[in-house]
Amino acid sequence: MSHIEFDPEEMNGYEKIDQYNPELVKQISSNYSSIISKLGENVDREGLIKTPERAAKAMQFLTHGYDLDPEQILRSALFKDEYQQMVIVKDIEIYSMCEHHLLPFFGKAHVAYIPNGCIVGLSKIPRIVDAFARRLQVQERLTTEIRDCIQNTLNPLGVAVVIEARHLCMLMRGIQKQNSVATTSAFTGEFENEKTRGEFIRLISAKLS
């Protein structure tokens, strides 16, 4: 059952329309009301009356990646081309939800691939990153899911993914280390070669003048 509707004429089915499954909103709202009450709050006070519904809609949006097909997003913009040099899309903002504590983690993804007979529209790379990020996730799996999706769909000569993120489950609770950044990486093909991987790392670390 879909959480959020998408207009198929916009962005190949990606553009969000602010409509929600009313039955699902009702069910999740009821659960949030119960949680708020058990925490000792008065769910009927002015500031909280609409909070369960807002939270239900927010959670549906934050997990709308379940309604998206990342491979189809890529397949919607494939083009034959003989270009075989590195293609990089870096500093892609990511916002996701830690599946262990239901707290956000956020940061940047850097993605590269080396074409092997076809290229993909550049805007599709951030879209598949978002499609996987907008689910209950761990950073490690998010990194490999992005890599595998590109590898399986484009069959390129290699794929590289690096994610740098801050996790509120570390910043707000637990160890409470405010400057902690988690970095994960995943590579295939040519990027397993130290020279190619080194060039990728150098390029994503460079600042544009």
ZATI-668947 format. One record per residue (C-alpha): residue number from 1; residue in one letter; x, y negated, z negated. Coordinates in steps of 0.2 Angstrom, whole numbers, plus 5000, padded with zeros to 4 digits. Layout:
   k r    x    y    z
 NUM a    X    Y    Z
...
END
This chain:
   k r    x    y    z
   1 m 5000 5000 5000
   2 s 5008 4984 5006
   3 h 5013 4971 4993
   4 i 5015 4956 5004
   5 e 5008 4953 5021
   6 f 5020 4948 5036
   7 d 5015 4940 5052
   8 p 5022 4951 5066
   9 e 5023 4936 5078
  10 e 5035 4927 5066
  11 m 5053 4933 5064
  12 n 5049 4950 5070
  13 g 5038 4954 5056
  14 y 5049 4946 5043
  15 e 5041 4929 5039
  16 k 5032 4929 5023
  17 i 5014 4924 5021
  18 d 5009 4920 5003
  19 q 4996 4933 5002
  20 y 4996 4947 4989
  21 n 4987 4964 4986
  22 p 4973 4958 4974
  23 e 4971 4975 4967
  24 l 4989 4977 4963
  25 v 4990 4959 4956
  26 k 4976 4964 4944
  27 q 4984 4980 4939
  28 i 5001 4973 4936
  29 s 4994 4957 4927
  30 s 4985 4969 4915
  31 n 5002 4977 4911
  32 y 5010 4960 4909
  33 s 4996 4954 4897
  34 s 4999 4970 4886
  35 i 5018 4967 4886
  36 i 5016 4949 4881
  37 s 5004 4953 4867
  38 k 5016 4967 4860
  39 l 5030 4954 4860
  40 g 5019 4945 4847
  41 e 5013 4931 4858
  42 n 4995 4925 4861
  43 v 4991 4929 4879
  44 d 4976 4918 4878
  45 r 4985 4902 4874
  46 e 4985 4888 4887
  47 g 5003 4890 4893
  48 l 5001 4909 4895
  49 i 4984 4911 4902
  50 k 4990 4913 4920
  51 t 5007 4920 4916
  52 p 5003 4938 4919
  53 e 4996 4934 4936
  54 r 5010 4923 4941
  55 a 5022 4937 4935
  56 a 5013 4950 4945
  57 k 5015 4940 4961
  58 a 5033 4936 4957
  59 m 5037 4954 4955
  60 q 5028 4958 4971
  61 f 5039 4945 4981
  62 l 5055 4950 4972
  63 t 5052 4968 4978
  64 h 5045 4965 4995
  65 g 5060 4974 5003
  66 y 5051 4990 5001
  67 d 5039 4984 5015
  68 l 5053 4981 5027
  69 d 5062 4993 5039
  70 p 5080 4986 5040
  71 e 5084 4997 5055
  72 q 5069 4991 5064
  73 i 5075 4973 5060
  74 l 5092 4977 5069
  75 r 5084 4986 5083
  76 s 5073 4971 5087
  77 a 5088 4961 5093
  78 l 5101 4973 5101
  79 f 5110 4967 5117
  80 k 5122 4976 5128
  81 d 5139 4968 5128
  82 e 5157 4973 5130
  83 y 5164 4962 5116
  84 q 5174 4972 5104
  85 q 5182 4960 5092
  86 m 5176 4957 5074
  87 v 5160 4949 5071
  88 i 5158 4942 5053
  89 v 5143 4934 5044
  90 k 5149 4928 5027
  91 d 5142 4919 5012
  92 i 5125 4927 5014
  93 e 5115 4923 4998
  94 i 5108 4938 4989
  95 y 5095 4938 4975
  96 s 5091 4955 4968
  97 m 5084 4964 4953
  98 c 5094 4976 4942
  99 e 5085 4992 4941
 100 h 5092 4995 4923
 101 h 5085 4980 4915
 102 l 5074 4971 4927
 103 l 5085 4956 4927
 104 p 5091 4947 4942
 105 f 5108 4948 4949
 106 f 5114 4935 4963
 107 g 5128 4930 4973
 108 k 5135 4932 4991
 109 a 5137 4946 5004
 110 h 5150 4946 5017
 111 v 5147 4958 5032
 112 a 5157 4962 5047
 113 y 5156 4975 5062
 114 i 5166 4978 5077
 115 p 5154 4981 5092
 116 n 5154 4997 5103
 117 g 5144 4992 5118
 118 c 5131 4982 5110
 119 i 5129 4967 5098
 120 v 5115 4961 5087
 121 g 5107 4944 5085
 122 l 5117 4936 5071
 123 s 5101 4931 5061
 124 k 5097 4950 5058
 125 i 5112 4953 5047
 126 p 5106 4941 5033
 127 r 5089 4949 5036
 128 i 5094 4966 5032
 129 v 5104 4961 5018
 130 d 5088 4953 5010
 131 a 5078 4968 5015
 132 f 5089 4979 5004
 133 a 5091 4966 4991
 134 r 5073 4963 4988
 135 r 5071 4980 4979
 136 l 5075 4987 4962
 137 q 5094 4989 4965
 138 v 5112 4992 4958
 139 q 5125 4982 4967
 140 e 5135 4998 4972
 141 r 5120 5005 4981
 142 l 5115 4989 4989
 143 t 5133 4988 4997
 144 t 5133 5005 5004
 145 e 5115 5004 5011
 146 i 5119 4988 5021
 147 r 5135 4997 5028
 148 d 5125 5013 5032
 149 c 5111 5004 5040
 150 i 5122 4994 5052
 151 q 5133 5009 5056
 152 n 5118 5021 5059
 153 t 5109 5008 5070
 154 l 5123 5000 5080
 155 n 5135 5014 5080
 156 p 5149 5001 5080
 157 l 5168 5004 5079
 158 g 5167 4999 5061
 159 v 5158 4991 5047
 160 a 5163 4981 5032
 161 v 5153 4974 5017
 162 v 5159 4965 5002
 163 i 5147 4958 4989
 164 e 5151 4947 4974
 165 a 5138 4944 4961
 166 r 5133 4938 4944
 167 h 5122 4949 4934
 168 l 5110 4942 4921
 169 c 5110 4958 4911
 170 m 5129 4954 4908
 171 l 5127 4936 4906
 172 m 5111 4935 4895
 173 r 5112 4951 4885
 174 g 5124 4965 4882
 175 i 5142 4959 4883
 176 q 5137 4941 4887
 177 k 5152 4936 4897
 178 q 5147 4921 4906
 179 n 5161 4921 4919
 180 s 5160 4939 4925
 181 v 5158 4942 4943
 182 a 5156 4960 4950
 183 t 5164 4964 4967
 184 t 5159 4979 4977
 185 s 5165 4984 4995
 186 a 5161 4998 5008
 187 f 5170 5001 5024
 188 t 5168 5013 5039
 189 g 5178 5016 5055
 190 e 5191 5003 5060
 191 f 5189 4994 5043
 192 e 5197 5009 5034
 193 n 5213 5004 5043
 194 e 5223 4993 5031
 195 k 5228 4980 5044
 196 t 5210 4977 5050
 197 r 5203 4977 5033
 198 g 5216 4964 5028
 199 e 5211 4953 5042
 200 f 5193 4954 5036
 201 i 5197 4950 5018
 202 r 5208 4935 5024
 203 l 5194 4928 5035
 204 i 5180 4929 5022
 205 s 5192 4921 5010
 206 a 5196 4907 5021
 207 k 5187 4890 5020
 208 l 5181 4881 5035
 209 s 5190 4864 5038
END
